[in-house]
Amino acid sequence: MAETQLNNPLHGKTLEHILTRLVELYGWERLGQVVRINCFLSNPSMNSSLKFLRKTPWARAKVEQLYIDTLYE
């Protein structure tokens, strides 16, 4: 099983780590423009965004893909 994770850039990264890093790089406003999710556009906070992303697979996938595209180009 560990071998299947060797090429996975998200392995060992929590959603909180991913979102924190993206907010550091983009800021909430720009992040909301790149990933059109209302929790980034309207009164954003780490807790509300994490709660939404954990319950919404399509939104989480977009955020994870942005993280990969941004940090592993």
PyMOL Python script that loads the backbone (N, CA, C, O; Angstrom):
from pymol import cmd

cmd.read_pdbstr("""\
ATOM      1  N   MET A   1       0.819  -1.191   0.000  1.00  0.00           N
ATOM      2  CA  MET A   1       0.000   0.000   0.000  1.00  0.00           C
ATOM      3  C   MET A   1       0.865   1.257   0.000  1.00  0.00           C
ATOM      4  O   MET A   1       0.533   2.231  -0.676  1.00  0.00           O
ATOM      5  N   ALA A   2       1.953   1.250   0.737  1.00  0.00           N
ATOM      6  CA  ALA A   2       2.826   2.423   0.795  1.00  0.00           C
ATOM      7  C   ALA A   2       3.411   2.741  -0.577  1.00  0.00           C
ATOM      8  O   ALA A   2       3.637   3.908  -0.899  1.00  0.00           O
ATOM      9  N   GLU A   3       3.655   1.723  -1.380  1.00  0.00           N
ATOM     10  CA  GLU A   3       4.208   1.939  -2.713  1.00  0.00           C
ATOM     11  C   GLU A   3       3.243   2.714  -3.608  1.00  0.00           C
ATOM     12  O   GLU A   3       3.683   3.470  -4.474  1.00  0.00           O
ATOM     13  N   THR A   4       1.955   2.542  -3.418  1.00  0.00           N
ATOM     14  CA  THR A   4       0.990   3.244  -4.254  1.00  0.00           C
ATOM     15  C   THR A   4       0.951   4.725  -3.936  1.00  0.00           C
ATOM     16  O   THR A   4       0.435   5.504  -4.738  1.00  0.00           O
ATOM     17  N   GLN A   5       1.475   5.142  -2.798  1.00  0.00           N
ATOM     18  CA  GLN A   5       1.451   6.542  -2.392  1.00  0.00           C
ATOM     19  C   GLN A   5       2.722   7.297  -2.762  1.00  0.00           C
ATOM     20  O   GLN A   5       2.794   8.506  -2.541  1.00  0.00           O
ATOM     21  N   LEU A   6       3.718   6.627  -3.315  1.00  0.00           N
ATOM     22  CA  LEU A   6       4.991   7.265  -3.609  1.00  0.00           C
ATOM     23  C   LEU A   6       4.863   8.465  -4.534  1.00  0.00           C
ATOM     24  O   LEU A   6       5.544   9.471  -4.332  1.00  0.00           O
ATOM     25  N   ASN A   7       4.015   8.381  -5.532  1.00  0.00           N
ATOM     26  CA  ASN A   7       3.869   9.459  -6.499  1.00  0.00           C
ATOM     27  C   ASN A   7       2.665  10.344  -6.227  1.00  0.00           C
ATOM     28  O   ASN A   7       2.290  11.148  -7.081  1.00  0.00           O
ATOM     29  N   ASN A   8       2.055  10.217  -5.069  1.00  0.00           N
ATOM     30  CA  ASN A   8       0.890  11.009  -4.716  1.00  0.00           C
ATOM     31  C   ASN A   8       1.354  12.262  -3.959  1.00  0.00           C
ATOM     32  O   ASN A   8       1.791  12.157  -2.813  1.00  0.00           O
ATOM     33  N   PRO A   9       1.266  13.444  -4.583  1.00  0.00           N
ATOM     34  CA  PRO A   9       1.742  14.661  -3.924  1.00  0.00           C
ATOM     35  C   PRO A   9       0.884  15.075  -2.734  1.00  0.00           C
ATOM     36  O   PRO A   9       1.300  15.924  -1.946  1.00  0.00           O
ATOM     37  N   LEU A  10      -0.298  14.496  -2.588  1.00  0.00           N
ATOM     38  CA  LEU A  10      -1.161  14.832  -1.460  1.00  0.00           C
ATOM     39  C   LEU A  10      -0.956  13.911  -0.263  1.00  0.00           C
ATOM     40  O   LEU A  10      -1.513  14.150   0.808  1.00  0.00           O
ATOM     41  N   HIS A  11      -0.167  12.871  -0.440  1.00  0.00           N
ATOM     42  CA  HIS A  11       0.053  11.920   0.641  1.00  0.00           C
ATOM     43  C   HIS A  11       0.670  12.614   1.852  1.00  0.00           C
ATOM     44  O   HIS A  11       1.712  13.259   1.744  1.00  0.00           O
ATOM     45  N   GLY A  12       0.026  12.477   2.985  1.00  0.00           N
ATOM     46  CA  GLY A  12       0.529  13.068   4.220  1.00  0.00           C
ATOM     47  C   GLY A  12       0.116  14.525   4.419  1.00  0.00           C
ATOM     48  O   GLY A  12       0.457  15.130   5.435  1.00  0.00           O
ATOM     49  N   LYS A  13      -0.604  15.084   3.470  1.00  0.00           N
ATOM     50  CA  LYS A  13      -1.048  16.481   3.570  1.00  0.00           C
ATOM     51  C   LYS A  13      -2.504  16.497   4.035  1.00  0.00           C
ATOM     52  O   LYS A  13      -3.355  15.836   3.439  1.00  0.00           O
ATOM     53  N   THR A  14      -2.786  17.235   5.077  1.00  0.00           N
ATOM     54  CA  THR A  14      -4.160  17.369   5.525  1.00  0.00           C
ATOM     55  C   THR A  14      -4.854  18.444   4.700  1.00  0.00           C
ATOM     56  O   THR A  14      -4.202  19.288   4.083  1.00  0.00           O
ATOM     57  N   LEU A  15      -6.164  18.404   4.696  1.00  0.00           N
ATOM     58  CA  LEU A  15      -6.924  19.426   3.996  1.00  0.00           C
ATOM     59  C   LEU A  15      -6.626  20.799   4.597  1.00  0.00           C
ATOM     60  O   LEU A  15      -6.549  21.790   3.871  1.00  0.00           O
ATOM     61  N   GLU A  16      -6.463  20.861   5.895  1.00  0.00           N
ATOM     62  CA  GLU A  16      -6.139  22.128   6.549  1.00  0.00           C
ATOM     63  C   GLU A  16      -4.791  22.665   6.069  1.00  0.00           C
ATOM     64  O   GLU A  16      -4.653  23.862   5.819  1.00  0.00           O
ATOM     65  N   HIS A  17      -3.804  21.788   5.940  1.00  0.00           N
ATOM     66  CA  HIS A  17      -2.495  22.203   5.434  1.00  0.00           C
ATOM     67  C   HIS A  17      -2.613  22.740   4.004  1.00  0.00           C
ATOM     68  O   HIS A  17      -2.046  23.781   3.673  1.00  0.00           O
ATOM     69  N   ILE A  18      -3.349  22.024   3.173  1.00  0.00           N
ATOM     70  CA  ILE A  18      -3.516  22.416   1.774  1.00  0.00           C
ATOM     71  C   ILE A  18      -4.183  23.782   1.679  1.00  0.00           C
ATOM     72  O   ILE A  18      -3.717  24.658   0.951  1.00  0.00           O
ATOM     73  N   LEU A  19      -5.272  23.961   2.414  1.00  0.00           N
ATOM     74  CA  LEU A  19      -5.999  25.224   2.362  1.00  0.00           C
ATOM     75  C   LEU A  19      -5.178  26.371   2.949  1.00  0.00           C
ATOM     76  O   LEU A  19      -5.183  27.475   2.407  1.00  0.00           O
ATOM     77  N   THR A  20      -4.484  26.122   4.034  1.00  0.00           N
ATOM     78  CA  THR A  20      -3.631  27.149   4.642  1.00  0.00           C
ATOM     79  C   THR A  20      -2.574  27.608   3.661  1.00  0.00           C
ATOM     80  O   THR A  20      -2.328  28.807   3.524  1.00  0.00           O
ATOM     81  N   ARG A  21      -1.957  26.681   2.991  1.00  0.00           N
ATOM     82  CA  ARG A  21      -0.901  27.019   2.023  1.00  0.00           C
ATOM     83  C   ARG A  21      -1.470  27.825   0.860  1.00  0.00           C
ATOM     84  O   ARG A  21      -0.854  28.799   0.428  1.00  0.00           O
ATOM     85  N   LEU A  22      -2.628  27.436   0.351  1.00  0.00           N
ATOM     86  CA  LEU A  22      -3.237  28.168  -0.756  1.00  0.00           C
ATOM     87  C   LEU A  22      -3.643  29.581  -0.340  1.00  0.00           C
ATOM     88  O   LEU A  22      -3.494  30.524  -1.117  1.00  0.00           O
ATOM     89  N   VAL A  23      -4.151  29.730   0.875  1.00  0.00           N
ATOM     90  CA  VAL A  23      -4.518  31.060   1.358  1.00  0.00           C
ATOM     91  C   VAL A  23      -3.267  31.920   1.523  1.00  0.00           C
ATOM     92  O   VAL A  23      -3.302  33.119   1.243  1.00  0.00           O
ATOM     93  N   GLU A  24      -2.167  31.325   1.972  1.00  0.00           N
ATOM     94  CA  GLU A  24      -0.905  32.069   2.080  1.00  0.00           C
ATOM     95  C   GLU A  24      -0.438  32.543   0.710  1.00  0.00           C
ATOM     96  O   GLU A  24       0.045  33.666   0.571  1.00  0.00           O
ATOM     97  N   LEU A  25      -0.580  31.700  -0.291  1.00  0.00           N
ATOM     98  CA  LEU A  25      -0.111  32.026  -1.637  1.00  0.00           C
ATOM     99  C   LEU A  25      -1.031  32.984  -2.378  1.00  0.00           C
ATOM    100  O   LEU A  25      -0.562  33.911  -3.038  1.00  0.00           O
ATOM    101  N   TYR A  26      -2.339  32.767  -2.272  1.00  0.00           N
ATOM    102  CA  TYR A  26      -3.305  33.516  -3.070  1.00  0.00           C
ATOM    103  C   TYR A  26      -4.062  34.581  -2.280  1.00  0.00           C
ATOM    104  O   TYR A  26      -4.403  35.632  -2.824  1.00  0.00           O
ATOM    105  N   GLY A  27      -4.322  34.318  -1.018  1.00  0.00           N
ATOM    106  CA  GLY A  27      -5.253  35.146  -0.258  1.00  0.00           C
ATOM    107  C   GLY A  27      -6.668  34.691  -0.571  1.00  0.00           C
ATOM    108  O   GLY A  27      -6.905  34.038  -1.587  1.00  0.00           O
ATOM    109  N   TRP A  28      -7.617  35.037   0.310  1.00  0.00           N
ATOM    110  CA  TRP A  28      -8.993  34.572   0.132  1.00  0.00           C
ATOM    111  C   TRP A  28      -9.625  35.105  -1.150  1.00  0.00           C
ATOM    112  O   TRP A  28     -10.298  34.366  -1.869  1.00  0.00           O
ATOM    113  N   GLU A  29      -9.406  36.385  -1.434  1.00  0.00           N
ATOM    114  CA  GLU A  29     -10.063  36.994  -2.595  1.00  0.00           C
ATOM    115  C   GLU A  29      -9.632  36.331  -3.895  1.00  0.00           C
ATOM    116  O   GLU A  29     -10.471  35.956  -4.714  1.00  0.00           O
ATOM    117  N   ARG A  30      -8.335  36.187  -4.084  1.00  0.00           N
ATOM    118  CA  ARG A  30      -7.814  35.568  -5.315  1.00  0.00           C
ATOM    119  C   ARG A  30      -8.189  34.088  -5.377  1.00  0.00           C
ATOM    120  O   ARG A  30      -8.516  33.570  -6.444  1.00  0.00           O
ATOM    121  N   LEU A  31      -8.140  33.414  -4.234  1.00  0.00           N
ATOM    122  CA  LEU A  31      -8.518  32.003  -4.189  1.00  0.00           C
ATOM    123  C   LEU A  31      -9.965  31.832  -4.626  1.00  0.00           C
ATOM    124  O   LEU A  31     -10.293  30.882  -5.337  1.00  0.00           O
ATOM    125  N   GLY A  32     -10.834  32.749  -4.201  1.00  0.00           N
ATOM    126  CA  GLY A  32     -12.229  32.707  -4.612  1.00  0.00           C
ATOM    127  C   GLY A  32     -12.422  32.960  -6.096  1.00  0.00           C
ATOM    128  O   GLY A  32     -13.394  32.488  -6.685  1.00  0.00           O
ATOM    129  N   GLN A  33     -11.505  33.702  -6.708  1.00  0.00           N
ATOM    130  CA  GLN A  33     -11.572  33.936  -8.146  1.00  0.00           C
ATOM    131  C   GLN A  33     -11.091  32.721  -8.927  1.00  0.00           C
ATOM    132  O   GLN A  33     -11.641  32.396  -9.979  1.00  0.00           O
ATOM    133  N   VAL A  34     -10.079  32.061  -8.419  1.00  0.00           N
ATOM    134  CA  VAL A  34      -9.515  30.894  -9.095  1.00  0.00           C
ATOM    135  C   VAL A  34     -10.433  29.680  -8.948  1.00  0.00           C
ATOM    136  O   VAL A  34     -10.704  28.976  -9.921  1.00  0.00           O
ATOM    137  N   VAL A  35     -10.904  29.444  -7.729  1.00  0.00           N
ATOM    138  CA  VAL A  35     -11.829  28.346  -7.448  1.00  0.00           C
ATOM    139  C   VAL A  35     -13.141  28.993  -7.019  1.00  0.00           C
ATOM    140  O   VAL A  35     -13.264  29.468  -5.891  1.00  0.00           O
ATOM    141  N   ARG A  36     -14.101  29.010  -7.905  1.00  0.00           N
ATOM    142  CA  ARG A  36     -15.366  29.726  -7.661  1.00  0.00           C
ATOM    143  C   ARG A  36     -16.238  28.965  -6.664  1.00  0.00           C
ATOM    144  O   ARG A  36     -17.178  28.262  -7.036  1.00  0.00           O
ATOM    145  N   ILE A  37     -15.897  29.127  -5.392  1.00  0.00           N
ATOM    146  CA  ILE A  37     -16.642  28.500  -4.307  1.00  0.00           C
ATOM    147  C   ILE A  37     -17.065  29.618  -3.363  1.00  0.00           C
ATOM    148  O   ILE A  37     -16.237  30.423  -2.938  1.00  0.00           O
ATOM    149  N   ASN A  38     -18.337  29.669  -3.041  1.00  0.00           N
ATOM    150  CA  ASN A  38     -18.886  30.767  -2.257  1.00  0.00           C
ATOM    151  C   ASN A  38     -18.223  30.921  -0.890  1.00  0.00           C
ATOM    152  O   ASN A  38     -18.108  32.042  -0.394  1.00  0.00           O
ATOM    153  N   CYS A  39     -17.788  29.835  -0.275  1.00  0.00           N
ATOM    154  CA  CYS A  39     -17.179  29.952   1.050  1.00  0.00           C
ATOM    155  C   CYS A  39     -15.845  30.701   0.997  1.00  0.00           C
ATOM    156  O   CYS A  39     -15.344  31.136   2.034  1.00  0.00           O
ATOM    157  N   PHE A  40     -15.267  30.856  -0.191  1.00  0.00           N
ATOM    158  CA  PHE A  40     -14.050  31.659  -0.347  1.00  0.00           C
ATOM    159  C   PHE A  40     -14.382  33.112  -0.677  1.00  0.00           C
ATOM    160  O   PHE A  40     -13.549  34.000  -0.492  1.00  0.00           O
ATOM    161  N   LEU A  41     -15.589  33.351  -1.160  1.00  0.00           N
ATOM    162  CA  LEU A  41     -15.971  34.678  -1.636  1.00  0.00           C
ATOM    163  C   LEU A  41     -16.764  35.485  -0.612  1.00  0.00           C
ATOM    164  O   LEU A  41     -16.631  36.708  -0.555  1.00  0.00           O
ATOM    165  N   SER A  42     -17.571  34.832   0.179  1.00  0.00           N
ATOM    166  CA  SER A  42     -18.467  35.513   1.099  1.00  0.00           C
ATOM    167  C   SER A  42     -18.064  35.236   2.544  1.00  0.00           C
ATOM    168  O   SER A  42     -18.295  34.144   3.063  1.00  0.00           O
ATOM    169  N   ASN A  43     -17.462  36.231   3.187  1.00  0.00           N
ATOM    170  CA  ASN A  43     -17.041  36.124   4.583  1.00  0.00           C
ATOM    171  C   ASN A  43     -16.226  34.851   4.844  1.00  0.00           C
ATOM    172  O   ASN A  43     -16.630  34.022   5.659  1.00  0.00           O
ATOM    173  N   PRO A  44     -15.093  34.687   4.169  1.00  0.00           N
ATOM    174  CA  PRO A  44     -14.323  33.445   4.284  1.00  0.00           C
ATOM    175  C   PRO A  44     -13.651  33.279   5.641  1.00  0.00           C
ATOM    176  O   PRO A  44     -13.209  34.245   6.262  1.00  0.00           O
ATOM    177  N   SER A  45     -13.588  32.043   6.076  1.00  0.00           N
ATOM    178  CA  SER A  45     -12.831  31.682   7.277  1.00  0.00           C
ATOM    179  C   SER A  45     -12.304  30.264   7.086  1.00  0.00           C
ATOM    180  O   SER A  45     -12.837  29.485   6.296  1.00  0.00           O
ATOM    181  N   MET A  46     -11.273  29.959   7.808  1.00  0.00           N
ATOM    182  CA  MET A  46     -10.676  28.631   7.691  1.00  0.00           C
ATOM    183  C   MET A  46     -11.675  27.556   8.127  1.00  0.00           C
ATOM    184  O   MET A  46     -11.840  26.546   7.442  1.00  0.00           O
ATOM    185  N   ASN A  47     -12.334  27.772   9.255  1.00  0.00           N
ATOM    186  CA  ASN A  47     -13.249  26.753   9.779  1.00  0.00           C
ATOM    187  C   ASN A  47     -14.426  26.493   8.846  1.00  0.00           C
ATOM    188  O   ASN A  47     -14.754  25.338   8.575  1.00  0.00           O
ATOM    189  N   SER A  48     -15.066  27.550   8.353  1.00  0.00           N
ATOM    190  CA  SER A  48     -16.220  27.332   7.480  1.00  0.00           C
ATOM    191  C   SER A  48     -15.805  26.705   6.153  1.00  0.00           C
ATOM    192  O   SER A  48     -16.527  25.875   5.600  1.00  0.00           O
ATOM    193  N   SER A  49     -14.651  27.101   5.648  1.00  0.00           N
ATOM    194  CA  SER A  49     -14.171  26.529   4.389  1.00  0.00           C
ATOM    195  C   SER A  49     -13.829  25.053   4.551  1.00  0.00           C
ATOM    196  O   SER A  49     -14.173  24.242   3.691  1.00  0.00           O
ATOM    197  N   LEU A  50     -13.166  24.697   5.630  1.00  0.00           N
ATOM    198  CA  LEU A  50     -12.832  23.296   5.874  1.00  0.00           C
ATOM    199  C   LEU A  50     -14.093  22.454   6.025  1.00  0.00           C
ATOM    200  O   LEU A  50     -14.179  21.350   5.488  1.00  0.00           O
ATOM    201  N   LYS A  51     -15.059  22.975   6.752  1.00  0.00           N
ATOM    202  CA  LYS A  51     -16.316  22.249   6.946  1.00  0.00           C
ATOM    203  C   LYS A  51     -16.994  21.991   5.602  1.00  0.00           C
ATOM    204  O   LYS A  51     -17.447  20.878   5.334  1.00  0.00           O
ATOM    205  N   PHE A  52     -17.061  23.025   4.755  1.00  0.00           N
ATOM    206  CA  PHE A  52     -17.678  22.874   3.442  1.00  0.00           C
ATOM    207  C   PHE A  52     -16.906  21.884   2.571  1.00  0.00           C
ATOM    208  O   PHE A  52     -17.504  21.006   1.949  1.00  0.00           O
ATOM    209  N   LEU A  53     -15.595  22.022   2.527  1.00  0.00           N
ATOM    210  CA  LEU A  53     -14.780  21.159   1.666  1.00  0.00           C
ATOM    211  C   LEU A  53     -14.841  19.698   2.094  1.00  0.00           C
ATOM    212  O   LEU A  53     -14.790  18.803   1.250  1.00  0.00           O
ATOM    213  N   ARG A  54     -14.949  19.452   3.385  1.00  0.00           N
ATOM    214  CA  ARG A  54     -15.029  18.072   3.870  1.00  0.00           C
ATOM    215  C   ARG A  54     -16.347  17.411   3.481  1.00  0.00           C
ATOM    216  O   ARG A  54     -16.416  16.189   3.348  1.00  0.00           O
ATOM    217  N   LYS A  55     -17.391  18.214   3.299  1.00  0.00           N
ATOM    218  CA  LYS A  55     -18.707  17.663   2.954  1.00  0.00           C
ATOM    219  C   LYS A  55     -18.984  17.682   1.454  1.00  0.00           C
ATOM    220  O   LYS A  55     -19.985  17.121   1.008  1.00  0.00           O
ATOM    221  N   THR A  56     -18.115  18.316   0.668  1.00  0.00           N
ATOM    222  CA  THR A  56     -18.396  18.523  -0.750  1.00  0.00           C
ATOM    223  C   THR A  56     -17.233  18.011  -1.599  1.00  0.00           C
ATOM    224  O   THR A  56     -16.268  18.740  -1.830  1.00  0.00           O
ATOM    225  N   PRO A  57     -17.317  16.770  -2.063  1.00  0.00           N
ATOM    226  CA  PRO A  57     -16.202  16.152  -2.786  1.00  0.00           C
ATOM    227  C   PRO A  57     -15.739  16.921  -4.029  1.00  0.00           C
ATOM    228  O   PRO A  57     -14.536  17.008  -4.272  1.00  0.00           O
ATOM    229  N   TRP A  58     -16.663  17.481  -4.823  1.00  0.00           N
ATOM    230  CA  TRP A  58     -16.251  18.184  -6.045  1.00  0.00           C
ATOM    231  C   TRP A  58     -15.447  19.433  -5.704  1.00  0.00           C
ATOM    232  O   TRP A  58     -14.498  19.770  -6.412  1.00  0.00           O
ATOM    233  N   ALA A  59     -15.815  20.121  -4.631  1.00  0.00           N
ATOM    234  CA  ALA A  59     -15.086  21.328  -4.235  1.00  0.00           C
ATOM    235  C   ALA A  59     -13.708  20.963  -3.685  1.00  0.00           C
ATOM    236  O   ALA A  59     -12.714  21.625  -3.982  1.00  0.00           O
ATOM    237  N   ARG A  60     -13.664  19.914  -2.889  1.00  0.00           N
ATOM    238  CA  ARG A  60     -12.381  19.461  -2.351  1.00  0.00           C
ATOM    239  C   ARG A  60     -11.439  19.056  -3.484  1.00  0.00           C
ATOM    240  O   ARG A  60     -10.247  19.359  -3.442  1.00  0.00           O
ATOM    241  N   ALA A  61     -11.970  18.377  -4.487  1.00  0.00           N
ATOM    242  CA  ALA A  61     -11.149  17.959  -5.628  1.00  0.00           C
ATOM    243  C   ALA A  61     -10.566  19.165  -6.356  1.00  0.00           C
ATOM    244  O   ALA A  61      -9.410  19.128  -6.776  1.00  0.00           O
ATOM    245  N   LYS A  62     -11.344  20.228  -6.512  1.00  0.00           N
ATOM    246  CA  LYS A  62     -10.845  21.433  -7.168  1.00  0.00           C
ATOM    247  C   LYS A  62      -9.724  22.076  -6.362  1.00  0.00           C
ATOM    248  O   LYS A  62      -8.721  22.510  -6.928  1.00  0.00           O
ATOM    249  N   VAL A  63      -9.889  22.139  -5.053  1.00  0.00           N
ATOM    250  CA  VAL A  63      -8.875  22.739  -4.186  1.00  0.00           C
ATOM    251  C   VAL A  63      -7.605  21.889  -4.199  1.00  0.00           C
ATOM    252  O   VAL A  63      -6.502  22.429  -4.291  1.00  0.00           O
ATOM    253  N   GLU A  64      -7.745  20.586  -4.110  1.00  0.00           N
ATOM    254  CA  GLU A  64      -6.581  19.705  -4.147  1.00  0.00           C
ATOM    255  C   GLU A  64      -5.852  19.811  -5.486  1.00  0.00           C
ATOM    256  O   GLU A  64      -4.622  19.802  -5.525  1.00  0.00           O
ATOM    257  N   GLN A  65      -6.605  19.911  -6.582  1.00  0.00           N
ATOM    258  CA  GLN A  65      -5.964  20.031  -7.888  1.00  0.00           C
ATOM    259  C   GLN A  65      -5.224  21.356  -8.015  1.00  0.00           C
ATOM    260  O   GLN A  65      -4.135  21.401  -8.587  1.00  0.00           O
ATOM    261  N   LEU A  66      -5.795  22.427  -7.495  1.00  0.00           N
ATOM    262  CA  LEU A  66      -5.113  23.716  -7.507  1.00  0.00           C
ATOM    263  C   LEU A  66      -3.821  23.642  -6.713  1.00  0.00           C
ATOM    264  O   LEU A  66      -2.803  24.192  -7.134  1.00  0.00           O
ATOM    265  N   TYR A  67      -3.848  22.975  -5.577  1.00  0.00           N
ATOM    266  CA  TYR A  67      -2.649  22.790  -4.753  1.00  0.00           C
ATOM    267  C   TYR A  67      -1.566  22.057  -5.543  1.00  0.00           C
ATOM    268  O   TYR A  67      -0.405  22.468  -5.546  1.00  0.00           O
ATOM    269  N   ILE A  68      -1.947  20.988  -6.201  1.00  0.00           N
ATOM    270  CA  ILE A  68      -0.987  20.208  -6.999  1.00  0.00           C
ATOM    271  C   ILE A  68      -0.440  21.072  -8.154  1.00  0.00           C
ATOM    272  O   ILE A  68       0.769  21.120  -8.382  1.00  0.00           O
ATOM    273  N   ASP A  69      -1.331  21.739  -8.863  1.00  0.00           N
ATOM    274  CA  ASP A  69      -0.920  22.560  -9.998  1.00  0.00           C
ATOM    275  C   ASP A  69      -0.014  23.700  -9.565  1.00  0.00           C
ATOM    276  O   ASP A  69       0.927  24.048 -10.279  1.00  0.00           O
ATOM    277  N   THR A  70      -0.283  24.283  -8.408  1.00  0.00           N
ATOM    278  CA  THR A  70       0.482  25.432  -7.921  1.00  0.00           C
ATOM    279  C   THR A  70       1.849  25.025  -7.397  1.00  0.00           C
ATOM    280  O   THR A  70       2.848  25.676  -7.704  1.00  0.00           O
ATOM    281  N   LEU A  71       1.906  23.978  -6.626  1.00  0.00           N
ATOM    282  CA  LEU A  71       3.149  23.631  -5.941  1.00  0.00           C
ATOM    283  C   LEU A  71       4.002  22.588  -6.649  1.00  0.00           C
ATOM    284  O   LEU A  71       5.165  22.394  -6.296  1.00  0.00           O
ATOM    285  N   TYR A  72       3.438  21.921  -7.640  1.00  0.00           N
ATOM    286  CA  TYR A  72       4.199  20.837  -8.301  1.00  0.00           C
ATOM    287  C   TYR A  72       4.278  21.040  -9.795  1.00  0.00           C
ATOM    288  O   TYR A  72       4.283  20.066 -10.547  1.00  0.00           O
ATOM    289  N   GLU A  73       4.341  22.289 -10.249  1.00  0.00           N
ATOM    290  CA  GLU A  73       4.461  22.549 -11.683  1.00  0.00           C
ATOM    291  C   GLU A  73       5.859  22.224 -12.161  1.00  0.00           C
ATOM    292  O   GLU A  73       6.158  22.378 -13.346  1.00  0.00           O
TER     293      GLU A  73
END
""", "prot")
cmd.dss("prot")
cmd.show_as("cartoon", "prot")
cmd.util.cbc("prot")
cmd.orient("prot")
